[in-house]
């Protein structure tokens, strides 16, 4: 079995997720404990609607990232 590359120099990928639920409450953001390059940024998805998204960056081998992609 090969080892996961989840170090600071690992290749990274991102996924955009809503920042707020349907009632306008902000989702809680927790750091990923599985990969070192994890970080987030807040992005405006649609200027006209003002939709705010949270972009999470993970190592591509991160199991949490793979789980988010599969959901």
C-alpha positions as CSV (number, residue, x, y, z in Angstrom):
1,X,0.0,0.0,0.0
2,X,1.4,3.4,-0.9
3,X,1.6,6.2,1.6
4,X,-0.6,9.3,1.1
5,X,1.1,12.5,0.1
6,X,-0.4,15.0,2.5
7,X,2.6,17.2,3.3
8,X,3.0,20.9,2.7
9,X,4.4,20.3,-0.8
10,X,1.7,17.8,-1.9
11,X,-0.4,18.7,-4.9
12,X,-3.6,20.4,-3.9
13,X,-7.2,20.5,-5.1
14,X,-10.2,22.5,-4.1
15,X,-13.9,22.2,-3.7
16,X,-16.5,25.0,-3.3
17,X,-19.2,24.6,-0.7
18,X,-22.0,26.9,0.4
19,X,-21.1,29.2,3.3
20,X,-24.7,29.5,4.6
21,X,-27.6,27.0,4.9
22,X,-31.1,27.7,3.6
23,X,-32.1,29.6,6.7
24,X,-29.0,32.0,6.4
25,X,-27.0,30.4,9.2
26,X,-23.3,30.1,8.5
27,X,-21.8,26.6,8.4
28,X,-19.1,25.8,11.0
29,X,-15.7,25.4,9.4
30,X,-13.3,23.0,11.0
31,X,-9.7,22.6,10.0
32,X,-8.7,19.3,8.3
33,X,-6.4,17.3,10.5
34,X,-5.6,14.9,7.7
35,X,-3.5,17.1,5.5
36,X,-1.0,19.9,6.0
37,X,-1.8,22.1,3.0
38,X,-5.5,22.5,4.1
39,X,-6.7,26.1,3.9
40,X,-9.9,27.9,3.0
41,X,-10.9,31.1,1.2
42,X,-14.2,32.8,1.0
43,X,-15.3,33.5,-2.6
44,X,-18.2,35.3,-4.2
45,X,-19.7,32.7,-6.5
46,X,-22.1,34.9,-8.3
47,X,-21.8,38.7,-8.3
48,X,-25.4,39.2,-9.2
49,X,-26.9,37.0,-6.5
50,X,-24.2,37.6,-3.9
51,X,-23.8,33.9,-3.3
52,X,-20.9,33.3,-0.9
53,X,-19.0,30.1,-1.0
54,X,-16.2,28.6,1.0
55,X,-13.4,27.1,-1.1
56,X,-11.5,24.4,0.8
57,X,-8.1,23.4,-0.4
58,X,-6.7,19.9,0.5
59,X,-3.9,17.6,-0.6
60,X,-5.3,15.6,-3.4
61,X,-4.5,12.4,-1.5
62,X,-6.4,13.6,1.6
63,X,-9.1,11.2,2.6
64,X,-11.4,14.0,3.8
65,X,-11.0,15.7,0.3
66,X,-11.8,12.4,-1.4
67,X,-14.9,12.0,0.8
68,X,-16.1,15.6,0.0
69,X,-15.7,14.9,-3.7
70,X,-17.7,11.7,-3.5
71,X,-20.6,13.4,-1.6
